[in-house]
């Protein structure tokens, strides 16, 4: 079977992608930062003895010649983000090279098939106002952000704007690069908020701050109603399934962006989640918000996602619904927090 390189193999998405690849019979080589490599190797060796792990400290700048030897395809999950620091040019470089360096290295190594994890944030304006304007997001949609605006510094104190702009500029740079490299076969999987369980056998998050988007559901377990975020979600296993499916899709014949895929499992609304947990997990009632706890309303009708392209091309016909996603996430989080007590 082909060998696939997965960046950030120990991460929330990367570990789920890896598990899906191994289940499908692929060989997997995963990248890790040096500080984590020995502890991760020790953790995964029992359950995943055939998983190969290699050190890559900065995927936005690394020469991947040796890492890509014998690799047939790349799934680039660990796209770095320019959070922190006052050097705006460096932040912009991270935003772009976080996508493009892997593509450049793939071409140099003679690898054509690359799948990258994108973000729904790239399809709407970085102000996030469009998230509550009742729109329907499609693969043709892009948020508006320019390099000049990024470098101006006027949004430097707005992490959400920086995140969204980085996703917009990075993904645009990736497609521009792919359009100029005829040998490259790029797919980008674009989910909204990702929830779900951690993969048994991989290192678990060491604190609440390391829970990624699952921190919003963990907030419920601490009695807090999360803020009114866009309710669109995707179960992490569905996200992983889409990445693996993209490996088998033929190269786009005209517009390279025809392999830009939005995926979505529906909407998860906090009030509904609280009521569902009270009804199905009464033992949690002392931990979670009361059924009548005040919930800040959405500022407008939530935008939805048209995932028909992924349904048609990736065979993403069925997704885990919000109740299954909620329960899977809660159960995994409760197991994870037990390790914090022991630490």
JOGI-V422613 format. One record per backbone hydrogen bond with DSSP energy under -0.5 kcal/mol. NH is the residue of the N-H (numbers start at 1). CO is the residue of the C=O. If there is no record, write none. Layout:
NH/CO ; NH/CO
//
This chain:
4/27 ; 5/73 ; 6/4 ; 6/29 ; 7/5 ; 7/75 ; 9/6 ; 9/31 ; 11/8 ; 15/11 ; 16/12 ; 17/13 ; 18/14 ; 19/15 ; 20/16 ; 21/17 ; 22/18 ; 23/19 ; 24/20 ; 25/22 ; 26/21 ; 27/2 ; 29/4 ; 30/52 ; 31/6 ; 32/54 ; 36/33 ; 37/33 ; 37/34 ; 38/34 ; 40/36 ; 41/37 ; 42/38 ; 43/39 ; 44/40 ; 45/41 ; 48/44 ; 51/48 ; 52/28 ; 52/50 ; 54/30 ; 56/32 ; 61/58 ; 62/58 ; 64/62 ; 68/64 ; 69/66 ; 71/68 ; 72/3 ; 73/3 ; 74/113 ; 75/5 ; 76/74 ; 76/115 ; 77/75 ; 79/77 ; 80/78 ; 83/81 ; 88/86 ; 91/87 ; 92/88 ; 93/89 ; 94/90 ; 95/91 ; 96/92 ; 97/93 ; 98/94 ; 99/96 ; 100/96 ; 101/97 ; 103/99 ; 104/100 ; 105/101 ; 106/102 ; 107/103 ; 108/104 ; 109/105 ; 110/106 ; 110/107 ; 111/106 ; 112/110 ; 113/72 ; 114/112 ; 114/185 ; 115/74 ; 116/187 ; 117/76 ; 118/116 ; 118/189 ; 120/191 ; 122/119 ; 123/120 ; 124/121 ; 128/125 ; 131/128 ; 132/129 ; 133/130 ; 134/301 ; 135/130 ; 137/304 ; 141/138 ; 143/122 ; 145/143 ; 150/146 ; 151/147 ; 152/148 ; 153/149 ; 153/150 ; 156/153 ; 158/155 ; 159/157 ; 162/158 ; 163/159 ; 164/160 ; 165/161 ; 166/162 ; 167/163 ; 168/164 ; 169/165 ; 170/166 ; 171/167 ; 172/168 ; 173/169 ; 174/170 ; 175/171 ; 176/172 ; 177/173 ; 178/174 ; 179/175 ; 180/176 ; 180/177 ; 181/178 ; 184/181 ; 185/112 ; 186/184 ; 187/114 ; 188/259 ; 189/116 ; 190/261 ; 191/189 ; 193/232 ; 195/193 ; 195/234 ; 200/198 ; 202/199 ; 210/207 ; 211/208 ; 214/211 ; 215/212 ; 216/213 ; 218/214 ; 219/215 ; 220/216 ; 220/217 ; 221/217 ; 222/218 ; 222/219 ; 223/220 ; 224/219 ; 226/224 ; 229/227 ; 233/266 ; 234/193 ; 236/195 ; 238/235 ; 239/235 ; 240/236 ; 241/237 ; 242/238 ; 243/239 ; 244/240 ; 245/241 ; 246/242 ; 247/243 ; 247/244 ; 248/245 ; 249/246 ; 258/255 ; 259/256 ; 260/257 ; 261/188 ; 261/259 ; 262/260 ; 263/190 ; 265/233 ; 266/233 ; 268/231 ; 269/267 ; 273/269 ; 274/270 ; 275/271 ; 276/272 ; 277/273 ; 278/274 ; 279/275 ; 280/276 ; 281/277 ; 284/281 ; 285/282 ; 287/284 ; 288/284 ; 293/290 ; 303/131 ; 304/135 ; 306/137 ; 307/305 ; 310/262 ; 311/307 ; 312/308 ; 313/309 ; 314/310 ; 316/310 ; 317/315 ; 325/321 ; 326/322 ; 327/323 ; 328/324 ; 329/325 ; 330/326 ; 331/327 ; 332/328 ; 333/329 ; 334/330 ; 335/331 ; 336/332 ; 337/333 ; 338/334 ; 339/335 ; 339/336 ; 340/336 ; 341/337 ; 342/338 ; 343/339
//
